[in-house]
Amino acid sequence: MEINLHRILRERMPRKVSRWVPGFAITALERFIRQRELNEILRNGKGLQGSAFAESALEYLDIDVEVSGLDSIPEGRYMFASNHPLGGLDGIALIKILGKKYGDDCVRFIVNDMLMNVEPLSNVFLPINKYGSQGRKAAMAINEAMASHWQVLQFPAGLVSRLHDDGKIADLEWQKAFVAKAIEYERDIVPVRFEGLNRMRFYRLARLRKRLGIKVNIEQAMLPAEVCEARGKRFKVIFGKPVAWQSLRDSGQSPRDLAAHLRTLVYRL
């Protein structure tokens, strides 16, 4: 239950590379990601998992989340599709909210497989891995979850919201796969809007990186620190009315167009 960047990087980097990386550089990166504070959050939630750990983390950071619309959702098997403004705390908050309503055993959150390293939340994570046999296993696990009675949560944009040319901060294009899966497994989709922002430096760095043509997502390294910087903040989560899978199937629109439509619905909540 501890993040140790020195150990992680030394174990993952090839030996011929790691020998040339100075220890002070890794120490500086540990400070940049606020490793000490992140470990305090982990220690505070020691022994907890899933929604209980998520609630502990939010309480430790004195973060309040106002929820509306969830009590109006009738019983059913749903795909919860949310915007992704924060890159950490939005997922933690949604795990707490949905876990408290449905129980951790009945909630699965589709995430990048790297997040499985966040052990206290791994019991509700459903990892995506696109490569080789692991990719096939991940696809099978997702299909099993979609066919089950579990509630499934996803950030269809995949990446954290970005600053756009019109000056607004919003998700990038939503990927179409979640719509196709919802129709295939007859799940209504619940649009979810999470109201919150990271510091502007995150969004500005992302735009600068893109303008410079740098393909490596360097701004992602800022996201752990954004969790710590959110201390004392207040966020709002709005759950919209479920969109019937039959209406999506019979719309005559492509999954890509339907994904764009659902993204628009979220920002209208």
C-alpha positions as CSV (number, residue, x, y, z in Angstrom):
1,M,0.0,0.0,0.0
2,E,2.7,2.5,-1.0
3,I,3.8,4.2,-4.1
4,N,7.6,4.0,-4.5
5,L,8.6,5.6,-7.8
6,H,12.3,4.7,-7.3
7,R,11.4,1.0,-7.1
8,I,8.8,1.1,-9.8
9,L,11.1,2.8,-12.4
10,R,14.1,0.7,-11.5
11,E,12.1,-2.5,-11.9
12,R,10.5,-1.5,-15.2
13,M,13.4,0.2,-17.0
14,P,15.9,-1.9,-18.8
15,R,19.1,-2.2,-16.8
16,K,21.2,-0.5,-19.4
17,V,18.8,2.5,-19.2
18,S,18.3,2.7,-15.5
19,R,22.0,2.9,-14.7
20,W,22.1,6.3,-16.5
21,V,19.0,7.7,-14.7
22,P,20.2,9.7,-11.7
23,G,18.5,9.2,-8.4
24,F,17.9,12.9,-7.9
25,A,15.9,13.0,-11.1
26,I,13.5,10.3,-9.8
27,T,13.3,12.1,-6.4
28,A,12.3,15.3,-8.2
29,L,9.6,13.3,-10.1
30,E,8.4,11.9,-6.8
31,R,7.9,15.5,-5.5
32,F,6.3,16.5,-8.7
33,I,3.6,13.8,-8.4
34,R,3.2,14.5,-4.7
35,Q,4.2,10.9,-3.8
36,R,4.3,11.6,0.0
37,E,0.7,12.9,0.0
38,L,-0.6,10.2,-2.2
39,N,0.9,7.6,0.2
40,E,-0.8,9.4,3.1
41,I,-4.1,8.8,1.4
42,L,-3.3,5.2,0.9
43,R,-2.3,4.7,4.5
44,N,-5.4,6.5,5.7
45,G,-7.5,4.0,3.8
46,K,-5.5,0.9,4.8
47,G,-7.6,-2.2,4.8
48,L,-10.4,-0.7,2.8
49,Q,-11.4,-1.5,-0.8
50,G,-13.8,-0.2,-3.5
51,S,-16.4,2.3,-2.4
52,A,-15.2,2.3,1.2
53,F,-11.7,3.3,0.2
54,A,-13.1,5.9,-2.2
55,E,-15.1,7.4,0.6
56,S,-12.1,7.4,2.9
57,A,-10.0,9.2,0.2
58,L,-12.7,11.9,-0.3
59,E,-13.1,12.4,3.4
60,Y,-9.3,12.7,3.9
61,L,-9.1,15.4,1.3
62,D,-12.2,17.1,2.7
63,I,-14.0,16.8,-0.7
64,D,-17.7,17.1,-0.9
65,V,-19.7,15.7,-3.8
66,E,-23.3,16.8,-4.4
67,V,-25.3,14.1,-6.3
68,S,-28.6,14.7,-8.1
69,G,-30.8,12.5,-10.3
70,L,-29.5,9.1,-9.1
71,D,-32.5,8.3,-6.9
72,S,-34.8,8.8,-10.0
73,I,-33.2,6.0,-11.9
74,P,-35.4,2.9,-11.9
75,E,-34.1,-0.7,-11.4
76,G,-32.2,-2.0,-14.4
77,R,-28.9,-3.0,-15.9
78,Y,-27.1,0.2,-17.0
79,M,-24.1,1.5,-18.7
80,F,-23.2,4.7,-16.9
81,A,-21.3,7.0,-19.4
82,S,-19.6,10.0,-17.8
83,N,-17.5,12.9,-18.9
84,H,-13.9,12.8,-17.6
85,P,-12.8,16.3,-16.3
86,L,-10.4,15.4,-13.5
87,G,-8.5,12.2,-14.3
88,G,-8.6,10.7,-10.8
89,L,-11.1,12.1,-8.4
90,D,-14.0,11.9,-10.8
91,G,-13.5,8.1,-11.0
92,I,-13.0,7.8,-7.2
93,A,-16.2,9.8,-6.6
94,L,-18.3,7.8,-9.0
95,I,-17.0,4.5,-7.4
96,K,-18.1,5.8,-4.0
97,I,-21.5,6.9,-5.3
98,L,-22.4,3.8,-7.4
99,G,-20.8,1.4,-4.9
100,K,-23.0,2.8,-2.1
101,K,-26.1,2.5,-4.2
102,Y,-25.6,-0.9,-5.8
103,G,-22.8,-2.5,-3.7
104,D,-19.2,-3.0,-4.9
105,D,-20.1,-6.6,-6.0
106,C,-22.5,-5.2,-8.5
107,V,-20.4,-2.3,-10.0
108,R,-17.6,-2.6,-12.6
109,F,-15.6,0.4,-13.9
110,I,-13.9,-0.1,-17.3
111,V,-10.4,1.4,-17.0
112,N,-6.9,1.4,-18.5
113,D,-5.2,-1.7,-17.3
114,M,-2.4,0.4,-15.7
115,L,-4.9,1.4,-13.0
116,M,-5.0,-2.1,-11.7
117,N,-1.9,-1.1,-9.8
118,V,-4.3,1.0,-7.6
119,E,-4.9,-2.1,-5.4
120,P,-7.6,-0.7,-3.1
121,L,-9.9,-0.1,-6.1
122,S,-8.9,-3.1,-8.2
123,N,-12.0,-5.1,-7.0
124,V,-14.3,-2.8,-9.0
125,F,-12.0,-2.2,-12.0
126,L,-12.4,-3.9,-15.3
127,P,-9.2,-3.4,-17.2
128,I,-8.8,-2.8,-20.9
129,N,-5.7,-4.2,-22.6
130,K,-5.6,-4.3,-26.4
131,Y,-2.6,-6.4,-26.9
132,G,-2.1,-10.2,-27.3
133,S,-3.6,-12.8,-25.1
134,Q,-4.1,-10.3,-22.3
135,G,-6.2,-8.2,-24.8
136,R,-8.4,-11.2,-25.6
137,K,-8.9,-12.0,-21.9
138,A,-9.8,-8.4,-21.1
139,A,-12.3,-8.4,-24.0
140,M,-13.9,-11.6,-22.6
141,A,-14.1,-10.1,-19.1
142,I,-15.8,-7.0,-20.4
143,N,-18.3,-9.1,-22.4
144,E,-19.0,-11.2,-19.3
145,A,-19.6,-8.0,-17.3
146,M,-21.9,-6.6,-19.9
147,A,-24.0,-9.8,-19.9
148,S,-24.2,-9.9,-16.1
149,H,-26.5,-8.1,-13.7
150,W,-23.6,-5.7,-12.7
151,Q,-23.8,-1.9,-13.3
152,V,-21.0,-0.8,-15.7
153,L,-19.3,2.6,-15.6
154,Q,-17.1,4.1,-18.3
155,F,-15.4,7.3,-19.4
156,P,-16.1,7.0,-23.2
157,A,-13.6,9.7,-24.0
158,G,-10.8,7.6,-22.6
159,L,-8.6,10.6,-21.9
160,V,-9.2,13.5,-19.5
161,S,-11.0,16.6,-20.8
162,R,-9.0,19.2,-22.7
163,L,-9.1,22.9,-23.4
164,H,-10.6,23.4,-26.8
165,D,-10.2,26.2,-29.4
166,D,-13.5,27.9,-28.3
167,G,-12.0,28.3,-24.7
168,K,-14.2,25.6,-23.2
169,I,-12.9,22.7,-21.3
170,A,-14.7,19.5,-22.3
171,D,-14.1,15.9,-23.3
172,L,-12.5,14.8,-26.6
173,E,-14.5,12.7,-29.0
174,W,-16.4,9.9,-27.3
175,Q,-15.4,6.5,-28.6
176,K,-18.2,4.5,-30.2
177,A,-17.6,1.0,-28.6
178,F,-19.7,1.7,-25.5
179,V,-22.8,2.4,-27.6
180,A,-22.3,-0.8,-29.6
181,K,-21.8,-2.8,-26.5
182,A,-24.9,-1.3,-24.8
183,I,-27.1,-2.2,-27.8
184,E,-25.6,-5.7,-28.1
185,Y,-26.2,-6.5,-24.4
186,E,-29.5,-4.6,-24.1
187,R,-28.4,-2.0,-21.6
188,D,-29.9,1.4,-21.3
189,I,-27.3,4.2,-21.1
190,V,-27.3,6.7,-18.2
191,P,-25.6,10.0,-19.1
192,V,-23.6,11.4,-16.2
193,R,-22.1,14.8,-15.9
194,F,-19.3,15.4,-13.4
195,E,-18.8,19.2,-12.8
196,G,-15.2,20.0,-11.9
197,L,-11.9,21.2,-13.3
198,N,-8.2,20.6,-12.8
199,R,-5.9,23.5,-12.5
200,M,-5.5,25.5,-15.8
201,R,-1.8,24.6,-16.0
202,F,-2.8,21.1,-16.9
203,Y,-5.0,22.1,-19.8
204,R,-2.5,24.7,-21.0
205,L,0.3,22.2,-21.0
206,A,-1.8,19.8,-23.0
207,R,-2.5,22.4,-25.6
208,L,1.2,23.4,-25.8
209,R,2.3,19.8,-26.1
210,K,-0.2,19.3,-29.0
211,R,1.0,22.5,-30.8
212,L,4.6,21.4,-30.5
213,G,3.7,18.1,-32.1
214,I,4.8,16.0,-29.1
215,K,3.0,12.7,-29.1
216,V,3.9,11.6,-25.6
217,N,1.1,12.5,-23.2
218,I,3.4,14.4,-20.8
219,E,0.6,16.3,-19.1
220,Q,-0.7,13.0,-17.7
221,A,2.2,13.2,-15.2
222,M,0.4,16.1,-13.6
223,L,-2.8,14.2,-12.7
224,P,-1.6,12.6,-9.4
225,A,-0.8,16.1,-8.1
226,E,-4.2,17.3,-9.2
227,V,-5.7,14.8,-6.7
228,C,-3.9,16.5,-3.9
229,E,-4.6,20.0,-5.2
230,A,-8.4,19.3,-5.0
231,R,-8.3,19.3,-1.2
232,G,-11.4,21.1,0.2
233,K,-13.1,21.4,-3.1
234,R,-16.8,20.8,-3.9
235,F,-18.0,18.9,-6.9
236,K,-21.4,18.1,-8.4
237,V,-22.5,14.9,-10.2
238,I,-25.7,14.9,-12.2
239,F,-27.3,11.7,-13.4
240,G,-29.6,12.0,-16.4
241,K,-32.6,9.9,-17.5
242,P,-31.6,6.5,-18.9
243,V,-31.6,6.4,-22.7
244,A,-33.3,3.2,-23.9
245,W,-31.0,0.8,-25.9
246,Q,-33.9,0.2,-28.2
247,S,-34.1,3.9,-29.2
248,L,-30.4,3.8,-30.0
249,R,-30.7,0.6,-32.0
250,D,-33.7,1.9,-34.0
251,S,-32.3,5.4,-34.5
252,G,-30.7,4.7,-37.9
253,Q,-27.6,6.5,-36.7
254,S,-24.1,5.0,-36.6
255,P,-22.5,4.2,-33.2
256,R,-20.1,7.0,-33.7
257,D,-23.0,9.5,-34.2
258,L,-24.8,8.1,-31.3
259,A,-21.7,8.5,-29.1
260,A,-21.5,12.1,-30.1
261,H,-25.2,12.6,-29.3
262,L,-24.8,11.1,-25.9
263,R,-21.8,13.3,-25.2
264,T,-24.0,16.3,-26.1
265,L,-26.7,15.1,-23.7
266,V,-24.1,14.9,-20.9
267,Y,-23.1,18.6,-21.3
268,R,-26.8,19.6,-21.4
269,L,-27.5,18.1,-18.0
